[in-house]
Amino acid sequence: MTGERSGDAWLWDLRRRPRNPRATLVLLPHAGGSAQGYGEWAHWFPEDVRIVAAQYPGRGPRYGETPATRIEQLAQPLAEVLREIDGPLHIFGHSLGAHLGFEVCWRLKLLGRSAAAFYPSAAAAPHTLRPGRRHPGELDDATVLAQLRERGGLPDDVLGHPELLDMVIEACRTDMAVTYHYRYGPMRRLLDCPLLAFGGRSDVAVPAELVERWPELSTGPNEVHLLSGGHFYVHDHMPLVTAALRSWLGPRIPPGLPHRHRPDQHGQALRAPSVPRLTTSGAPTMPDDMVTLPIELAIGKPPIIPVPDLPDVVAATEWLTVHKRELRAQLLRHGHLLIRGLPITDADAFAALRDVLVDERAAYKEKATPRSNYGSDIFSSTDLPAAQPIHLHNENSYTLDFPGLLIFACIAAPSAGGATTVADVREVLQALPADLVQKFRATGWLLTRNYYRAAGLPWTTSFGTENREDVEAYCANQLIGCIWTGEDGLRTVQRRSAVVTHPVTGDEVWFNHAAFWSRWSLEEEVRDVLELTFGADGIPFDTAHGDGATLGEEEIRAINAAYAAASRRERWQPGDLMLVDNILSAHGRETFSGSRKILVAMGEPVLLADCSPTVEPAAAAATASH
């Protein structure tokens, strides 16, 4: 760690102190930790933010001092030291550091020097703590060591150094005494600063529901961000955590945050802003400081970001370039964004804006619906009739790689209807019956397609070739079973995972076309005509469980109900640009009347293999329909 003493024994500057810092971020270590453990953090923040870590007595340069055994012995002197620092104070504490942070913030409030924001991490809200834990003095070394291993807080290189291991165990035991004696107290104490709490969803020491209680202790704006991982989830999510902190380190609190814990309409905590680059190759590029954009949040609508008056496409590309990183971070947070008021008048203007936002274009594979091609990988969103609704779905969920980002642009808005609906598929997964999810998680889903010249897209259009050998080679490479039928027909069957994990956020999502292409999502009259024409097992599209078991009408009804509950809509206006994270959000289309011209571009391809599928993709046996 490159750092220096701040001039006070309690604080350690993790890098050279800026001359006029716009804010100070204070980092409070976990039990057994020290200031040096935060050394990496300095690299994730802009240079005009001062980064300091607390050094507890008995640690690092203070090794010879008597360690604290009560939280008051840490909180009061720290509050008095921090009181003298000019500018906004942002306080982050992990585990023990979170409880210490609460006490420091409370004392700063009493001293007339409230913190600008408080960030508790991997700790139960203090008022939820209950007595009954064993005193750490009763725990032998093996028990302390086992707890450290269980929580994932013991570096592997420590195990090979017995003397160092003894020091770590003793430091943890001492700090565990602080935690053992800590009580919230009989008096209800509320902070008046904004609060952003973090936790690991798989933390065996701190259940997520206790992390979610933190907002009850603040009257300021607040959020809870639950990330994948255990007690030391931060090790795997440094970009997400630091990006969230950067977004709160500005001169004001991000707009749109209500003055209470704000779960979504299904009770799920809002996700943290993440790194802006949606990538599956290598570490994400570290963002610069984030300038908070105004964002309008309303139930039933996608988040809307209005833009200032921009006279032309050149000005619009400049604006998007400046704000690209925050837009991508907000996209990972919400799953979809509507940017309103851009000067988009034709496909060329849209392509110019697309090129700012997309680092790599993605192909449209195994085509299923008609689209118009405007060149430069710009297409109509769909050419299906206005009276035909399009159910919510994730683009190309049935392929082995798919676009991570979709961008829609409104050139002409219909007079009625026609919204591009969106739904956060994290919410959809949570809303589905547990037994149904478990079956899909175990078996995946099966897609059967029958290609005809007279119904739907012919195979020549879907595969972009008239050569049967090319189709067979593609299917073999992409794990798709295929068989030629009739005079010029084709039947394909493929198994795919129904549940995947977002490669950047770590969120598990519902990602498939199981309901979209089920016969039970068709209007009854349409289904009857198709079955009469092509036979019950010869309709153009149908789905099943991954093991071939029938996917019934009631199951499809439950899936469509979950989509409907998570659905959001906003009427198009010319100049609207909608960003959709294709893994976090499904999209669809309402019926409409009048002229509608919505264009789409796809980018940031993602491999299914990088999304932790619960079922390996496979080609299923394709047999001729009867």
C-alpha positions as CSV (number, residue, x, y, z in Angstrom):
1,M,0.0,0.0,0.0
2,T,1.3,3.5,-0.8
3,G,0.0,5.8,1.8
4,E,1.0,8.1,4.6
5,R,0.0,9.0,8.1
6,S,-2.5,11.9,8.1
7,G,-0.9,13.6,11.0
8,D,-3.2,11.8,13.4
9,A,-2.8,8.2,14.6
10,W,-6.4,7.4,13.8
11,L,-6.3,8.1,10.0
12,W,-4.1,6.9,7.2
13,D,-4.1,8.7,3.8
14,L,-4.2,6.0,1.1
15,R,-2.5,8.3,-1.4
16,R,-1.2,11.9,-1.5
17,R,-3.8,14.2,-0.1
18,P,-5.4,16.6,-2.7
19,R,-4.9,20.3,-2.0
20,N,-8.6,21.2,-2.0
21,P,-10.5,17.9,-1.8
22,R,-14.2,18.2,-2.7
23,A,-15.0,15.3,-0.3
24,T,-13.3,12.9,2.0
25,L,-14.1,9.2,1.9
26,V,-13.4,7.5,5.3
27,L,-12.9,3.7,5.3
28,L,-13.5,1.7,8.5
29,P,-12.0,-1.8,8.6
30,H,-13.7,-5.1,9.5
31,A,-12.9,-7.2,12.6
32,G,-9.2,-8.1,12.4
33,G,-8.6,-5.6,9.6
34,S,-6.4,-2.6,9.3
35,A,-6.0,0.6,7.2
36,Q,-3.6,-1.2,5.0
37,G,-6.4,-3.6,3.9
38,Y,-8.0,-0.7,1.9
39,G,-4.9,0.1,-0.1
40,E,-6.4,-0.9,-3.4
41,W,-9.4,1.5,-3.0
42,A,-7.4,4.6,-3.7
43,H,-7.1,3.7,-7.4
44,W,-10.9,3.7,-8.0
45,F,-11.6,7.3,-7.1
46,P,-10.9,10.6,-8.8
47,E,-7.9,12.6,-7.6
48,D,-9.9,15.4,-6.0
49,V,-11.4,13.0,-3.4
50,R,-9.3,12.4,-0.3
51,I,-9.2,8.7,0.7
52,V,-8.4,7.8,4.3
53,A,-8.7,4.6,6.3
54,A,-9.0,4.3,10.0
55,Q,-6.1,2.6,11.9
56,Y,-7.4,1.0,15.1
57,P,-5.3,0.7,18.2
58,G,-3.2,-2.4,18.2
59,R,-2.9,-2.5,14.3
60,G,-0.1,-1.5,12.0
61,P,1.9,1.4,13.3
62,R,-0.2,1.3,16.4
63,Y,0.6,-2.3,17.2
64,G,2.0,-1.4,20.7
65,E,-1.2,0.3,21.8
66,T,-3.9,-1.4,23.8
67,P,-6.7,-2.6,21.5
68,A,-10.3,-1.4,22.1
69,T,-12.8,-3.7,23.7
70,R,-15.8,-1.4,23.4
71,I,-17.1,0.4,20.4
72,E,-17.2,3.7,22.3
73,Q,-13.4,3.6,22.6
74,L,-13.2,3.7,18.8
75,A,-16.2,5.9,17.9
76,Q,-15.7,8.9,20.1
77,P,-12.0,9.7,19.2
78,L,-12.7,9.0,15.6
79,A,-15.7,11.4,15.6
80,E,-13.6,14.1,17.2
81,V,-10.8,13.7,14.6
82,L,-13.2,13.6,11.7
83,R,-15.0,16.7,13.0
84,E,-11.9,18.8,12.2
85,I,-11.8,17.7,8.5
86,D,-13.2,20.3,6.1
87,G,-15.7,19.4,3.4
88,P,-18.2,16.6,3.0
89,L,-17.5,13.4,4.9
90,H,-18.5,10.1,3.4
91,I,-18.1,7.1,5.7
92,F,-17.9,3.5,4.5
93,G,-17.6,0.6,7.1
94,H,-17.4,-3.1,6.4
95,S,-18.8,-5.6,9.0
96,L,-17.5,-4.2,12.4
97,G,-16.7,-1.1,10.5
98,A,-20.3,-0.6,9.6
99,H,-21.4,-0.6,13.3
100,L,-18.5,1.7,14.1
101,G,-19.5,3.9,11.2
102,F,-23.1,4.2,12.6
103,E,-21.7,5.3,16.0
104,V,-19.3,7.7,14.4
105,C,-22.1,9.3,12.3
106,W,-24.3,9.6,15.4
107,R,-21.6,11.3,17.3
108,L,-20.8,13.6,14.4
109,K,-24.5,14.6,14.4
110,L,-24.3,15.4,18.1
111,L,-21.2,17.5,17.4
112,G,-23.1,19.5,14.8
113,R,-21.0,18.0,11.9
114,S,-23.3,15.4,10.2
115,A,-21.7,13.1,7.6
116,A,-22.5,13.7,3.9
117,A,-23.4,10.0,3.5
118,F,-22.9,6.7,5.3
119,Y,-22.3,3.3,3.6
120,P,-22.6,0.3,5.9
121,S,-21.5,-3.0,4.4
122,A,-21.9,-6.7,5.4
123,A,-23.5,-5.9,8.7
124,A,-26.9,-6.3,10.3
125,A,-28.6,-3.0,11.2
126,P,-27.7,-2.3,14.8
127,H,-31.3,-2.3,16.1
128,T,-31.7,-5.9,14.9
129,L,-28.8,-7.3,16.9
130,R,-29.8,-9.7,19.7
131,P,-27.8,-10.9,22.7
132,G,-26.9,-14.6,23.1
133,R,-23.6,-14.8,21.2
134,R,-20.7,-16.5,22.9
135,H,-18.0,-14.2,24.3
136,P,-15.0,-14.4,22.0
137,G,-12.8,-15.1,25.0
138,E,-14.5,-18.5,25.2
139,L,-13.6,-19.3,21.6
140,D,-10.4,-21.3,21.0
141,D,-8.1,-20.5,18.1
142,A,-9.6,-23.3,15.9
143,T,-13.1,-21.8,16.3
144,V,-12.0,-18.3,15.4
145,L,-10.1,-19.6,12.5
146,A,-13.1,-21.6,11.3
147,Q,-15.3,-18.5,11.5
148,L,-12.8,-16.6,9.4
149,R,-12.7,-19.3,6.8
150,E,-16.5,-19.6,6.7
151,R,-16.8,-15.9,6.0
152,G,-14.0,-15.9,3.4
153,G,-12.0,-13.4,5.2
154,L,-8.7,-15.3,5.6
155,P,-6.1,-14.8,2.8
156,D,-4.5,-18.1,1.7
157,D,-1.0,-16.7,2.1
158,V,-1.6,-16.2,5.8
159,L,-2.1,-19.9,6.5
160,G,1.5,-20.6,5.7
161,H,2.9,-18.2,8.3
162,P,2.0,-19.4,11.8
163,E,3.2,-16.2,13.5
164,L,1.2,-14.0,11.2
165,L,-1.8,-16.3,11.6
166,D,-1.6,-16.0,15.4
167,M,-1.6,-12.2,15.0
168,V,-4.7,-12.3,12.8
169,I,-6.6,-14.6,15.1
170,E,-5.8,-12.5,18.1
171,A,-6.8,-9.3,16.3
172,C,-10.1,-10.9,15.3
173,R,-10.8,-12.1,18.8
174,T,-10.2,-8.6,20.1
175,D,-12.5,-7.0,17.6
176,M,-15.1,-9.7,18.1
177,A,-15.2,-8.6,21.7
178,V,-16.1,-5.1,20.5
179,T,-18.9,-6.6,18.5
180,Y,-20.0,-8.8,21.4
181,H,-20.5,-5.9,23.7
182,Y,-22.1,-3.6,21.1
183,R,-25.7,-2.6,21.7
184,Y,-27.9,-0.2,19.8
185,G,-29.4,1.0,23.1
186,P,-32.9,1.7,24.3
187,M,-33.1,5.1,22.8
188,R,-34.2,5.3,19.2
189,R,-31.3,7.0,17.3
190,L,-31.7,8.1,13.7
191,L,-29.1,9.5,11.4
192,D,-29.9,12.5,9.3
193,C,-27.5,11.7,6.4
194,P,-28.2,9.7,3.2
195,L,-27.5,6.0,3.6
196,L,-26.5,3.4,1.1
197,A,-26.2,-0.2,2.5
198,F,-24.4,-3.1,0.9
199,G,-24.6,-6.8,1.5
200,G,-23.7,-10.2,0.1
201,R,-26.7,-12.3,-0.8
202,S,-24.9,-15.5,0.3
203,D,-23.4,-14.1,3.5
204,V,-23.7,-16.8,6.1
205,A,-22.9,-14.4,9.0
206,V,-25.3,-11.6,8.0
207,P,-28.7,-12.5,6.4
208,A,-29.7,-10.2,3.7
209,E,-33.0,-9.3,5.5
210,L,-30.9,-7.7,8.3
211,V,-28.9,-5.7,5.9
212,E,-32.2,-4.4,4.4
213,R,-33.2,-3.0,7.8
214,W,-30.5,-0.3,7.7
215,P,-32.7,2.3,6.0
216,E,-34.9,2.3,9.2
217,L,-32.1,4.2,10.9
218,S,-31.8,7.2,8.6
219,T,-34.2,10.0,7.8
220,G,-32.2,10.8,4.7
221,P,-32.4,9.3,1.2
222,N,-31.4,5.7,1.3
223,E,-30.9,2.5,-0.8
224,V,-29.9,-1.1,-0.2
225,H,-27.7,-2.9,-2.7
226,L,-27.4,-6.7,-2.4
227,L,-24.7,-8.3,-4.5
228,S,-23.8,-11.8,-5.2
229,G,-21.3,-13.3,-2.8
230,G,-20.7,-13.8,0.9
231,H,-19.4,-11.7,3.8
232,F,-16.5,-10.4,1.7
233,Y,-18.5,-9.9,-1.5
234,V,-16.5,-6.7,-2.1
235,H,-13.5,-8.7,-3.2
236,D,-15.5,-9.8,-6.3
237,H,-17.4,-6.6,-6.8
238,M,-14.9,-3.8,-6.3
239,P,-16.0,-2.1,-9.6
240,L,-19.7,-2.2,-8.6
241,V,-19.1,-1.0,-5.0
242,T,-16.7,1.8,-5.9
243,A,-18.9,2.9,-8.9
244,A,-21.9,3.2,-6.5
245,L,-19.8,5.3,-4.1
246,R,-18.5,7.5,-6.8
247,S,-22.1,8.3,-7.9
248,W,-22.8,9.5,-4.3
249,L,-19.6,11.5,-3.9
250,G,-20.8,14.4,-6.1
251,P,-21.9,17.8,-4.8
252,R,-25.5,16.5,-4.4
253,I,-27.3,13.2,-3.8
254,P,-28.5,11.5,-7.0
255,P,-31.9,12.8,-7.9
256,G,-34.9,10.4,-7.8
257,L,-34.0,8.8,-4.5
258,P,-36.9,8.9,-2.1
259,H,-36.5,9.6,1.6
260,R,-37.0,6.0,2.6
261,H,-35.9,2.5,1.6
262,R,-37.1,2.1,-1.9
263,P,-37.6,-1.5,-2.9
264,D,-39.1,-2.1,-6.3
265,Q,-42.8,-3.1,-6.6
266,H,-41.9,-6.8,-5.9
267,G,-39.9,-6.0,-2.8
268,Q,-36.5,-6.5,-4.3
269,A,-33.8,-4.1,-3.3
270,L,-32.5,-1.7,-6.0
271,R,-29.3,-2.8,-7.6
272,A,-26.1,-0.9,-7.4
273,P,-24.7,1.2,-10.2
274,S,-22.0,-0.8,-11.8
275,V,-19.1,-0.3,-14.2
276,P,-20.4,1.0,-17.5
277,R,-18.8,-1.4,-19.8
278,L,-20.9,-4.5,-20.4
279,T,-18.2,-7.0,-21.2
280,T,-17.4,-10.6,-20.7
281,S,-13.7,-10.4,-21.5
282,G,-11.2,-9.3,-18.9
283,A,-11.6,-6.8,-16.1
284,P,-13.9,-3.8,-16.8
285,T,-12.3,-0.4,-17.5
286,M,-12.4,1.8,-14.4
287,P,-14.8,4.7,-14.9
288,D,-13.8,8.3,-14.2
289,D,-15.8,10.3,-11.7
290,M,-19.6,10.1,-12.5
291,V,-21.7,13.3,-13.0
292,T,-25.2,12.5,-11.9
293,L,-27.8,13.0,-14.6
294,P,-31.4,13.8,-13.7
295,I,-33.6,10.7,-13.9
296,E,-37.3,10.5,-13.6
297,L,-38.6,7.4,-11.8
298,A,-42.3,6.5,-11.8
299,I,-44.1,3.2,-11.1
300,G,-45.0,1.4,-14.3
301,K,-42.6,3.4,-16.5
302,P,-39.0,2.9,-17.5
303,P,-36.5,5.4,-16.0
304,I,-36.5,8.5,-18.2
305,I,-33.5,10.8,-18.6
306,P,-34.4,14.1,-20.3
307,V,-31.6,15.8,-22.3
308,P,-31.0,19.5,-22.8
309,D,-31.8,21.2,-26.1
310,L,-29.4,19.8,-28.6
311,P,-29.4,21.4,-32.0
312,D,-28.1,18.6,-34.2
313,V,-26.6,15.1,-34.3
314,V,-23.1,16.5,-33.7
315,A,-24.2,18.1,-30.4
316,A,-26.0,14.9,-29.5
317,T,-23.0,12.7,-30.0
318,E,-20.9,15.0,-27.9
319,W,-23.5,14.9,-25.1
320,L,-23.6,11.1,-25.3
321,T,-19.9,10.8,-25.3
322,V,-19.6,12.9,-22.1
323,H,-22.4,10.9,-20.3
324,K,-21.8,7.5,-21.8
325,R,-20.2,6.0,-18.7
326,E,-22.9,7.1,-16.4
327,L,-25.6,5.9,-18.8
328,R,-24.1,2.5,-19.0
329,A,-23.8,2.4,-15.2
330,Q,-27.4,3.4,-14.8
331,L,-28.4,0.8,-17.4
332,L,-26.8,-2.0,-15.3
333,R,-28.7,-0.6,-12.3
334,H,-32.2,-0.4,-13.9
335,G,-31.9,-2.8,-16.9
336,H,-33.4,-0.2,-19.2
337,L,-33.4,3.6,-19.8
338,L,-35.3,6.0,-21.9
339,I,-33.3,9.0,-23.1
340,R,-35.8,11.7,-24.2
341,G,-35.3,14.6,-26.6
342,L,-32.4,13.7,-28.9
343,P,-32.4,15.0,-32.5
344,I,-32.9,11.7,-34.2
345,T,-34.7,12.1,-37.5
346,D,-33.5,9.2,-39.6
347,A,-31.5,6.0,-39.7
348,D,-28.2,7.8,-40.4
349,A,-28.6,10.0,-37.3
350,F,-29.4,6.9,-35.2
351,A,-26.4,5.1,-36.5
352,A,-24.2,8.0,-35.5
353,L,-25.5,7.9,-31.9
354,R,-25.3,4.1,-31.9
355,D,-21.6,4.3,-32.7
356,V,-21.0,6.4,-29.6
357,L,-22.8,4.0,-27.3
358,V,-21.8,0.6,-28.7
359,D,-18.2,-0.7,-28.6
360,E,-19.0,-3.8,-30.7
361,R,-21.9,-4.5,-32.9
362,A,-23.8,-7.8,-32.5
363,A,-25.4,-9.9,-35.3
364,Y,-29.0,-10.9,-35.5
365,K,-29.0,-14.7,-35.7
366,E,-31.6,-17.3,-36.4
367,K,-34.0,-14.7,-37.5
368,A,-37.6,-15.2,-36.4
369,T,-39.6,-12.1,-37.4
370,P,-39.5,-9.8,-40.5
371,R,-37.4,-6.6,-40.3
372,S,-36.4,-3.9,-42.7
373,N,-32.7,-3.4,-43.2
374,Y,-31.7,0.3,-43.2
375,G,-28.0,-0.5,-43.6
376,S,-25.1,-0.1,-41.2
377,D,-26.7,-2.8,-39.0
378,I,-29.7,-0.6,-38.4
379,F,-33.1,-2.4,-38.6
380,S,-36.8,-1.8,-38.1
381,S,-37.7,-3.1,-34.6
382,T,-40.2,-5.4,-36.4
383,D,-42.4,-5.4,-39.4
384,L,-45.2,-7.5,-37.9
385,P,-48.7,-6.1,-38.3
386,A,-49.8,-3.3,-36.0
387,A,-52.7,-5.4,-34.6
388,Q,-50.3,-8.2,-33.5
389,P,-48.8,-7.6,-30.0
390,I,-45.3,-8.9,-29.3
391,H,-44.8,-10.6,-26.0
392,L,-42.0,-9.8,-23.7
393,H,-38.7,-11.6,-24.5
394,N,-34.9,-11.4,-24.4
395,E,-33.4,-11.1,-27.9
396,N,-31.8,-14.3,-29.2
397,S,-32.1,-16.1,-25.9
398,Y,-32.0,-19.3,-27.9
399,T,-28.6,-18.7,-29.5
400,L,-25.1,-19.5,-28.0
401,D,-24.2,-15.8,-28.2
402,F,-26.6,-12.8,-28.2
403,P,-26.6,-9.0,-28.0
404,G,-25.9,-7.6,-24.5
405,L,-27.3,-4.2,-25.5
406,L,-30.3,-3.2,-27.6
407,I,-30.9,0.4,-28.6
408,F,-34.3,1.5,-29.9
409,A,-34.9,4.9,-31.6
410,C,-38.2,6.6,-32.3
411,I,-38.3,8.3,-35.7
412,A,-42.1,8.5,-35.9
413,A,-44.5,7.8,-33.0
414,P,-47.9,6.1,-33.6
415,S,-51.0,8.0,-32.8
416,A,-52.1,5.4,-30.2
417,G,-50.4,2.5,-28.5
418,G,-47.2,1.0,-29.9
419,A,-45.1,1.3,-26.8
420,T,-42.0,-0.8,-26.5
421,T,-42.7,-2.5,-23.2
422,V,-39.8,-3.6,-21.0
423,A,-39.6,-5.8,-17.9
424,D,-36.8,-6.4,-15.4
425,V,-36.3,-10.1,-15.6
426,R,-34.7,-10.2,-12.2
427,E,-38.2,-9.3,-11.0
428,V,-39.8,-11.9,-13.3
429,L,-37.6,-14.6,-11.8
430,Q,-38.5,-13.6,-8.3
431,A,-42.2,-13.5,-9.1
432,L,-42.5,-17.0,-10.6
433,P,-43.6,-20.0,-8.5
434,A,-40.6,-21.6,-6.9
435,D,-41.4,-25.1,-8.1
436,L,-41.7,-23.9,-11.7
437,V,-38.3,-22.1,-11.5
438,Q,-36.7,-25.2,-10.0
439,K,-37.9,-27.4,-12.8
440,F,-36.6,-24.9,-15.4
441,R,-33.4,-24.5,-13.5
442,A,-32.9,-28.3,-13.6
443,T,-33.9,-29.0,-17.2
444,G,-33.8,-25.8,-19.1
445,W,-36.2,-25.2,-22.0
446,L,-36.7,-26.8,-25.4
447,L,-37.4,-24.8,-28.6
448,T,-38.8,-26.5,-31.7
449,R,-39.1,-24.6,-34.9
450,N,-40.8,-25.7,-38.1
451,Y,-39.8,-23.7,-41.2
452,Y,-42.2,-23.4,-44.1
453,R,-42.3,-21.3,-47.2
454,A,-45.9,-20.3,-46.5
455,A,-45.8,-19.5,-42.8
456,G,-43.3,-17.4,-40.9
457,L,-39.8,-16.9,-42.2
458,P,-38.4,-19.6,-44.5
459,W,-35.2,-21.2,-43.5
460,T,-33.3,-19.4,-46.2
461,T,-34.2,-16.1,-44.6
462,S,-33.6,-17.2,-41.0
463,F,-30.2,-18.7,-41.8
464,G,-29.2,-16.3,-44.5
465,T,-28.3,-19.0,-47.1
466,E,-30.0,-21.2,-49.7
467,N,-27.4,-23.9,-49.2
468,R,-28.6,-26.9,-47.1
469,E,-25.1,-27.9,-46.2
470,D,-24.4,-24.5,-44.7
471,V,-27.5,-24.8,-42.6
472,E,-26.5,-28.3,-41.4
473,A,-23.0,-27.0,-40.5
474,Y,-24.4,-24.0,-38.7
475,C,-26.7,-26.2,-36.7
476,A,-24.0,-28.7,-35.8
477,N,-21.7,-25.8,-34.6
478,Q,-24.5,-24.1,-32.6
479,L,-25.8,-27.3,-31.0
480,I,-29.1,-27.4,-32.8
481,G,-30.7,-30.7,-33.9
482,C,-32.1,-30.4,-37.5
483,I,-34.0,-32.6,-40.0
484,W,-35.3,-31.7,-43.5
485,T,-39.0,-32.2,-43.9
486,G,-41.4,-32.3,-46.8
487,E,-40.4,-30.7,-50.1
488,D,-38.5,-27.7,-48.7
489,G,-39.1,-27.7,-45.0
490,L,-36.8,-27.8,-42.0
491,R,-37.4,-28.8,-38.3
492,T,-34.9,-27.7,-35.6
493,V,-34.8,-28.5,-31.9
494,Q,-32.4,-27.0,-29.3
495,R,-32.1,-27.0,-25.6
496,R,-31.1,-23.9,-23.7
497,S,-30.8,-22.7,-20.1
498,A,-33.9,-20.9,-18.9
499,V,-32.0,-19.1,-16.0
500,V,-28.7,-17.4,-16.4
501,T,-26.5,-15.0,-14.5
502,H,-25.5,-11.5,-15.7
503,P,-21.8,-11.6,-16.3
504,V,-21.2,-8.1,-14.8
505,T,-23.7,-7.6,-12.0
506,G,-23.9,-11.2,-10.9
507,D,-27.7,-11.1,-10.9
508,E,-29.6,-14.3,-11.7
509,V,-32.3,-13.7,-14.3
510,W,-35.2,-15.4,-16.2
511,F,-33.8,-15.5,-19.8
512,N,-35.7,-17.5,-22.4
513,H,-38.4,-17.6,-25.0
514,A,-40.3,-20.4,-23.2
515,A,-43.6,-18.5,-23.0
516,F,-43.0,-16.3,-26.0
517,W,-43.1,-19.2,-28.4
518,S,-45.4,-21.5,-26.6
519,R,-48.6,-22.5,-28.4
520,W,-50.4,-21.4,-25.2
521,S,-49.3,-17.8,-25.8
522,L,-51.2,-17.7,-29.1
523,E,-54.7,-16.5,-29.5
524,E,-57.0,-19.5,-29.5
525,E,-58.2,-18.9,-33.1
526,V,-54.7,-18.6,-34.4
527,R,-53.6,-21.8,-32.5
528,D,-56.5,-23.7,-33.9
529,V,-55.8,-22.7,-37.5
530,L,-52.1,-23.5,-37.2
531,E,-52.8,-27.0,-35.6
532,L,-55.4,-27.7,-38.3
533,T,-53.0,-26.6,-41.1
534,F,-49.7,-28.1,-39.9
535,G,-50.7,-30.7,-37.3
536,A,-50.4,-30.4,-33.5
537,D,-46.6,-31.0,-33.5
538,G,-46.0,-29.1,-36.8
539,I,-46.8,-25.5,-35.8
540,P,-44.0,-23.0,-36.6
541,F,-42.9,-22.6,-33.0
542,D,-43.4,-24.4,-29.7
543,T,-41.6,-24.9,-26.5
544,A,-41.3,-27.5,-23.7
545,H,-39.3,-28.3,-20.6
546,G,-35.7,-29.1,-21.4
547,D,-36.2,-32.8,-20.7
548,G,-39.0,-32.9,-23.3
549,A,-41.9,-32.7,-20.8
550,T,-44.9,-30.8,-21.9
551,L,-45.1,-27.2,-20.9
552,G,-48.7,-26.7,-19.9
553,E,-51.2,-23.9,-20.3
554,E,-51.2,-23.1,-16.6
555,E,-47.4,-22.9,-16.5
556,I,-47.4,-20.5,-19.4
557,R,-50.1,-18.4,-17.8
558,A,-48.0,-18.1,-14.7
559,I,-45.0,-17.0,-16.7
560,N,-46.9,-14.4,-18.7
561,A,-48.4,-13.1,-15.4
562,A,-44.9,-12.6,-14.0
563,Y,-43.9,-10.7,-17.1
564,A,-47.1,-8.6,-16.9
565,A,-46.5,-7.7,-13.3
566,A,-42.9,-6.5,-14.1
567,S,-43.9,-4.7,-17.3
568,R,-43.2,-1.0,-17.7
569,R,-44.3,1.2,-20.6
570,E,-44.0,4.8,-21.9
571,R,-45.5,6.2,-25.1
572,W,-42.9,6.9,-27.7
573,Q,-42.0,10.5,-28.7
574,P,-39.9,11.4,-31.7
575,G,-36.3,11.7,-30.6
576,D,-36.6,9.0,-27.8
577,L,-33.7,6.6,-27.5
578,M,-34.2,3.5,-25.3
579,L,-31.3,1.5,-24.0
580,V,-32.1,-2.1,-23.0
581,D,-29.7,-4.5,-21.3
582,N,-30.8,-7.6,-23.1
583,I,-29.9,-9.9,-20.2
584,L,-31.5,-7.8,-17.4
585,S,-34.6,-6.8,-19.3
586,A,-37.1,-8.3,-21.7
587,H,-38.9,-6.2,-24.3
588,G,-42.1,-6.4,-26.3
589,R,-44.5,-4.2,-28.3
590,E,-48.1,-3.1,-27.9
591,T,-50.6,-3.0,-30.7
592,F,-50.9,0.4,-32.3
593,S,-52.6,2.6,-34.8
594,G,-51.1,5.2,-37.1
595,S,-47.6,5.4,-38.5
596,R,-44.9,3.9,-36.3
597,K,-41.2,3.9,-37.2
598,I,-39.0,2.5,-34.4
599,L,-35.4,1.5,-35.4
600,V,-33.2,-0.9,-33.5
601,A,-29.5,-1.6,-33.2
602,M,-27.7,-4.4,-31.3
603,G,-24.3,-4.5,-29.7
604,E,-21.9,-5.9,-27.1
605,P,-22.3,-9.6,-27.9
606,V,-22.2,-11.9,-24.9
607,L,-21.5,-15.7,-24.8
608,L,-24.1,-17.9,-23.1
609,A,-21.1,-19.7,-21.6
610,D,-20.1,-16.6,-19.7
611,C,-23.6,-16.3,-18.1
612,S,-23.4,-19.4,-15.9
613,P,-26.2,-21.4,-17.5
614,T,-27.8,-23.8,-15.2
615,V,-28.2,-26.3,-18.0
616,E,-25.6,-26.9,-20.8
617,P,-26.9,-26.1,-24.3
618,A,-27.5,-29.2,-26.4
619,A,-28.9,-30.2,-29.8
620,A,-32.1,-32.2,-29.2
621,A,-33.2,-35.0,-31.6
622,A,-35.3,-33.6,-34.4
623,T,-37.9,-36.0,-35.9
624,A,-40.3,-35.4,-38.7
625,S,-43.7,-34.1,-37.5
626,H,-46.6,-36.5,-38.0
